Amino acid sequence: MTALGLLVAFGGGIFGAAIGALPAFSFVGILTMLGVAIQLAVAPDATDFFGVPFGVFGPHVGGFASGVAAAAYAAKKGKLDTGRNIVTAGMGLNSPDVLLVGGIFGAIGYLIFWLLTFIPNFSPTLAWTDLPGMTVVISAFIARFAWGTCGLCGKAEPGTKFFAPTDATMWLAFQSHRGQLLMIGIGGGLLGGWLGVTYGTPGALLAFGIAASSLLFLTLGVLTPVTHHIMLPAAIVGASSGSILWAAIAGLVCAFVGEFFARLFLCHGDTHIDPPACTIALMVMVFNGLTFLGFWTLVPLPV
């Protein structure tokens, strides 16, 4: 942690809030793909570029979390319809205090990430979790308790069950039903797994980049599936196990875990708690733990 890093995180947070959380996250995906291209085509050992999409403009700083916090604050002040609105650009609200909140949460994300690095990893090559994802989750809960009114999970609407929300309150109504989750889980798992098996760690980063950048279309109103919480863990499993089948299973599990977190924290809430970030933080921990225990060797699959 450095003073320069804090200042840049503050600036990144302002920028992330200014363009909106989801558009900012799409840029994280684009920058990640550029970094992988550089790494694979030019200099396999050159990883400094990833200090942009996973550092100063990472999802935990200006690439997403700052926009989430700014939206929660703006909704509390009556400047947005809901704190779950992560598409609207904060700059368009003509409210400097909203951007200031984004900057503050950019710095907060930087600090949270730094603190999480003190938790021991499974091994020198296996992290205990995905630190940007875990930071996004923690930052979002700070924003919820600061400006939300729903509490930890919110309450079901009258006449509905908590884990059976209506289409109006679902995270992604076009993706939230079992058949859709089944297909996108398997499809994203196979694609991410192939990238992981074929290219290793760069392949996992590429899987994340493809999935994250595709959300640019979602900001434009195209009903694009949200898959980075499927493709990234699946690619990690593919790289660790060497098996596309294990990756497909991982992707399928993550699709349903993501929907579980959506129904637990988001559907009945008035601020955004990101289901993919929750899924990535949990499932990367689980899959890295299985790798550390040698599970893929004990239970191999043929492909």
C-alpha positions as CSV (number, residue, x, y, z in Angstrom):
1,M,0.0,0.0,0.0
2,T,1.3,3.4,-1.0
3,A,0.1,7.0,-0.9
4,L,0.3,7.1,-4.7
5,G,-1.9,3.9,-4.8
6,L,-4.5,5.5,-2.6
7,L,-4.6,8.7,-4.7
8,V,-4.9,6.8,-7.9
9,A,-7.6,4.6,-6.4
10,F,-9.5,7.7,-5.3
11,G,-9.3,9.0,-8.9
12,G,-10.3,5.7,-10.3
13,G,-13.3,5.6,-8.0
14,I,-14.4,9.0,-9.2
15,F,-14.1,7.9,-12.8
16,G,-15.9,4.6,-12.1
17,A,-18.8,6.4,-10.4
18,A,-18.9,8.9,-13.2
19,I,-19.5,6.3,-16.0
20,G,-21.5,3.9,-13.8
21,A,-20.6,0.5,-12.2
22,L,-21.6,-1.8,-15.0
23,P,-20.0,0.2,-17.9
24,A,-16.8,0.5,-15.7
25,F,-16.8,-3.3,-15.2
26,S,-17.1,-3.8,-18.9
27,F,-13.9,-1.8,-19.4
28,V,-12.2,-4.1,-16.8
29,G,-13.0,-7.0,-19.1
30,I,-11.7,-5.2,-22.2
31,L,-8.5,-4.2,-20.4
32,T,-8.0,-7.8,-19.2
33,M,-8.3,-9.1,-22.8
34,L,-5.7,-6.6,-23.9
35,G,-3.4,-7.7,-21.1
36,V,-3.8,-11.4,-22.1
37,A,-3.1,-10.5,-25.7
38,I,0.1,-8.8,-24.6
39,Q,1.1,-11.6,-22.4
40,L,0.5,-14.4,-24.9
41,A,1.7,-12.6,-28.1
42,V,4.5,-10.4,-26.9
43,A,6.0,-11.1,-23.5
44,P,4.7,-14.2,-21.6
45,D,6.3,-12.9,-18.4
46,A,5.1,-9.3,-18.7
47,T,2.3,-9.0,-16.1
48,D,2.7,-5.4,-15.1
49,F,-0.3,-4.4,-17.3
50,F,-2.6,-6.3,-15.1
51,G,-2.0,-3.7,-12.5
52,V,-4.7,-1.7,-14.4
53,P,-7.7,-4.1,-14.7
54,F,-6.9,-5.7,-11.3
55,G,-5.3,-2.8,-9.6
56,V,-5.9,0.9,-10.0
57,F,-9.0,0.3,-12.1
58,G,-9.9,-3.1,-10.7
59,P,-13.5,-4.2,-10.0
60,H,-12.8,-3.5,-6.3
61,V,-11.7,0.1,-6.9
62,G,-12.9,2.1,-9.9
63,G,-14.0,-0.7,-12.1
64,F,-17.2,-1.5,-10.3
65,A,-17.4,-1.1,-6.5
66,S,-17.1,2.7,-6.5
67,G,-20.1,2.8,-8.9
68,V,-22.1,0.5,-6.7
69,A,-21.5,2.7,-3.6
70,A,-22.2,5.9,-5.6
71,A,-25.5,4.4,-6.7
72,A,-26.5,3.5,-3.2
73,Y,-25.7,7.0,-2.0
74,A,-27.5,8.7,-4.9
75,A,-30.6,6.6,-4.3
76,K,-30.6,7.6,-0.6
77,K,-30.4,11.3,-1.7
78,G,-33.3,10.8,-4.1
79,K,-31.1,11.2,-7.2
80,L,-31.6,7.7,-8.5
81,D,-34.7,5.5,-8.6
82,T,-33.0,2.7,-6.7
83,G,-29.6,1.8,-5.3
84,R,-29.7,-1.3,-7.4
85,N,-29.3,0.9,-10.5
86,I,-25.7,0.1,-11.6
87,V,-26.0,1.2,-15.2
88,T,-26.7,4.9,-14.9
89,A,-23.6,7.1,-15.2
90,G,-23.1,9.2,-12.0
91,M,-21.8,12.1,-14.0
92,G,-25.2,12.5,-15.6
93,L,-26.7,13.2,-12.2
94,N,-24.9,16.6,-12.1
95,S,-24.1,15.9,-8.4
96,P,-20.4,16.2,-7.4
97,D,-21.1,14.5,-4.0
98,V,-22.0,11.3,-5.8
99,L,-18.7,11.3,-7.6
100,L,-16.9,12.1,-4.3
101,V,-18.5,9.0,-2.8
102,G,-17.2,7.0,-5.7
103,G,-13.7,8.3,-5.0
104,I,-13.9,7.5,-1.3
105,F,-15.0,4.0,-2.1
106,G,-12.2,3.6,-4.6
107,A,-9.8,4.3,-1.8
108,I,-11.8,2.1,0.6
109,G,-11.6,-0.8,-1.9
110,Y,-7.8,-0.3,-2.2
111,L,-7.5,-0.5,1.6
112,I,-9.7,-3.5,2.0
113,F,-7.7,-5.3,-0.7
114,W,-4.5,-4.5,1.1
115,L,-5.8,-5.9,4.4
116,L,-7.0,-9.1,2.7
117,T,-3.5,-9.8,1.4
118,F,-2.4,-10.5,5.0
119,I,-4.6,-13.6,5.1
120,P,-2.3,-16.7,4.4
121,N,-2.8,-18.4,1.0
122,F,-3.2,-22.1,0.5
123,S,0.3,-22.2,-1.0
124,P,2.7,-19.8,-2.8
125,T,0.8,-20.5,-6.1
126,L,-2.8,-20.9,-4.7
127,A,-4.6,-17.9,-3.3
128,W,-7.1,-18.4,-0.5
129,T,-9.7,-16.6,-2.6
130,D,-10.1,-14.0,-5.4
131,L,-9.2,-10.8,-3.6
132,P,-10.9,-8.3,-6.0
133,G,-14.1,-10.3,-5.8
134,M,-14.0,-10.5,-2.0
135,T,-13.3,-6.8,-1.8
136,V,-16.3,-6.0,-4.0
137,V,-18.5,-8.0,-1.7
138,I,-17.2,-6.3,1.5
139,S,-17.4,-2.8,-0.1
140,A,-21.0,-3.5,-1.2
141,F,-22.1,-4.4,2.3
142,I,-20.5,-1.3,3.7
143,A,-22.5,0.8,1.2
144,R,-25.7,-1.1,2.0
145,F,-25.4,-0.5,5.7
146,A,-24.4,3.1,5.1
147,W,-27.3,4.1,2.8
148,G,-29.7,1.1,2.3
149,T,-32.8,0.5,4.4
150,C,-33.3,-3.2,3.8
151,G,-30.8,-4.6,6.2
152,L,-28.7,-7.6,5.4
153,C,-31.0,-9.5,3.1
154,G,-34.2,-7.5,2.8
155,K,-37.7,-9.0,3.1
156,A,-39.9,-10.8,0.6
157,E,-42.9,-8.9,-0.9
158,P,-46.3,-9.7,0.7
159,G,-47.7,-12.9,-0.7
160,T,-44.3,-14.2,-2.0
161,K,-41.7,-16.6,-0.6
162,F,-38.2,-15.2,0.1
163,F,-36.4,-17.5,-2.3
164,A,-39.1,-17.3,-5.0
165,P,-39.0,-13.6,-6.1
166,T,-41.2,-12.2,-8.8
167,D,-39.7,-11.4,-12.2
168,A,-39.9,-7.7,-11.3
169,T,-37.5,-8.2,-8.4
170,M,-35.3,-11.0,-9.8
171,W,-31.7,-10.2,-10.5
172,L,-31.9,-11.2,-14.2
173,A,-35.4,-12.6,-15.1
174,F,-34.1,-13.9,-18.4
175,Q,-31.3,-15.9,-16.7
176,S,-32.8,-16.8,-13.3
177,H,-34.8,-19.9,-14.1
178,R,-33.5,-23.4,-13.8
179,G,-33.3,-24.3,-17.5
180,Q,-31.5,-21.1,-18.4
181,L,-29.1,-21.6,-15.5
182,L,-28.4,-25.2,-16.6
183,M,-27.6,-24.2,-20.1
184,I,-25.5,-21.1,-19.5
185,G,-23.7,-22.9,-16.6
186,I,-22.7,-25.8,-18.9
187,G,-21.9,-23.7,-21.9
188,G,-19.9,-21.1,-19.9
189,G,-18.1,-23.9,-18.0
190,L,-17.1,-25.7,-21.2
191,L,-15.8,-22.5,-22.9
192,G,-14.0,-21.3,-19.7
193,G,-12.6,-24.7,-19.0
194,W,-11.2,-25.0,-22.5
195,L,-9.4,-21.7,-22.2
196,G,-8.0,-22.8,-18.8
197,V,-6.9,-26.2,-20.0
198,T,-5.3,-24.7,-23.2
199,Y,-3.7,-21.5,-21.8
200,G,-3.4,-22.0,-18.1
201,T,-3.6,-18.8,-16.0
202,P,-3.7,-16.5,-19.0
203,G,-6.7,-18.6,-20.2
204,A,-8.5,-18.0,-16.9
205,L,-7.9,-14.3,-17.3
206,L,-9.1,-14.4,-20.9
207,A,-12.3,-16.2,-19.8
208,F,-12.9,-13.5,-17.3
209,G,-12.2,-10.8,-19.8
210,I,-14.5,-12.2,-22.5
211,A,-17.4,-12.6,-20.0
212,A,-16.9,-9.2,-18.3
213,S,-16.5,-7.2,-21.6
214,S,-19.7,-8.8,-23.0
215,L,-21.6,-6.9,-20.3
216,L,-21.1,-3.8,-22.4
217,F,-24.0,-5.1,-24.5
218,L,-26.1,-5.4,-21.3
219,T,-25.7,-1.7,-20.6
220,L,-27.1,-1.1,-24.1
221,G,-30.2,-3.0,-23.4
222,V,-29.3,-6.3,-25.0
223,L,-30.3,-9.2,-22.7
224,T,-26.8,-10.5,-22.4
225,P,-26.1,-13.3,-19.9
226,V,-23.8,-12.5,-16.9
227,T,-21.2,-15.2,-17.0
228,H,-17.9,-14.1,-15.4
229,H,-18.8,-15.9,-12.2
230,I,-19.2,-19.0,-14.3
231,M,-16.3,-18.8,-16.8
232,L,-13.6,-17.6,-14.4
233,P,-14.0,-20.4,-11.8
234,A,-14.5,-23.0,-14.6
235,A,-11.2,-21.8,-16.3
236,I,-9.4,-22.0,-12.9
237,V,-10.7,-25.6,-12.5
238,G,-9.8,-26.4,-16.1
239,A,-6.2,-25.1,-15.6
240,S,-5.9,-27.0,-12.2
241,S,-7.5,-30.3,-13.2
242,G,-6.7,-30.5,-16.9
243,S,-10.3,-31.6,-17.4
244,I,-12.9,-29.8,-19.4
245,L,-15.6,-32.0,-17.8
246,W,-14.7,-30.9,-14.3
247,A,-14.7,-27.3,-15.6
248,A,-18.2,-27.8,-17.0
249,I,-19.4,-29.1,-13.6
250,A,-17.8,-26.1,-11.9
251,G,-19.5,-23.7,-14.3
252,L,-22.9,-25.4,-13.7
253,V,-22.4,-25.2,-9.9
254,C,-21.4,-21.6,-10.1
255,A,-24.4,-20.6,-12.2
256,F,-26.7,-21.9,-9.4
257,V,-24.6,-20.5,-6.6
258,G,-24.8,-17.1,-8.3
259,E,-28.6,-17.2,-8.4
260,F,-28.6,-18.3,-4.8
261,F,-26.7,-15.2,-3.8
262,A,-28.9,-13.1,-5.9
263,R,-32.0,-14.3,-4.1
264,L,-30.3,-14.1,-0.7
265,F,-28.9,-10.6,-0.9
266,L,-30.1,-8.7,-4.0
267,C,-33.7,-9.5,-5.0
268,H,-35.2,-8.0,-1.9
269,G,-32.6,-5.4,-1.3
270,D,-32.4,-1.7,-2.2
271,T,-28.7,-1.6,-2.9
272,H,-26.6,-3.8,-5.1
273,I,-24.8,-6.8,-3.6
274,D,-23.1,-8.4,-6.6
275,P,-24.1,-12.1,-7.0
276,P,-21.1,-12.8,-9.3
277,A,-18.6,-11.3,-6.9
278,C,-20.1,-13.4,-4.0
279,T,-19.8,-16.5,-6.2
280,I,-16.3,-15.9,-7.3
281,A,-15.1,-15.1,-3.8
282,L,-16.6,-18.3,-2.4
283,M,-16.0,-20.7,-5.3
284,V,-12.4,-19.7,-6.1
285,M,-11.8,-20.4,-2.4
286,V,-13.5,-23.8,-2.7
287,F,-11.8,-24.8,-6.0
288,N,-8.3,-23.7,-4.9
289,G,-8.8,-25.6,-1.7
290,L,-9.7,-28.7,-3.7
291,T,-6.6,-28.2,-5.8
292,F,-4.5,-27.9,-2.7
293,L,-5.9,-31.1,-1.3
294,G,-5.2,-33.0,-4.6
295,F,-8.8,-33.6,-5.4
296,W,-8.5,-33.5,-9.2
297,T,-5.8,-36.2,-9.0
298,L,-7.9,-38.4,-6.7
299,V,-11.0,-38.1,-8.8
300,P,-9.9,-37.7,-12.4
301,L,-12.3,-37.4,-15.4
302,P,-11.4,-38.6,-18.9
303,V,-11.6,-35.4,-20.8
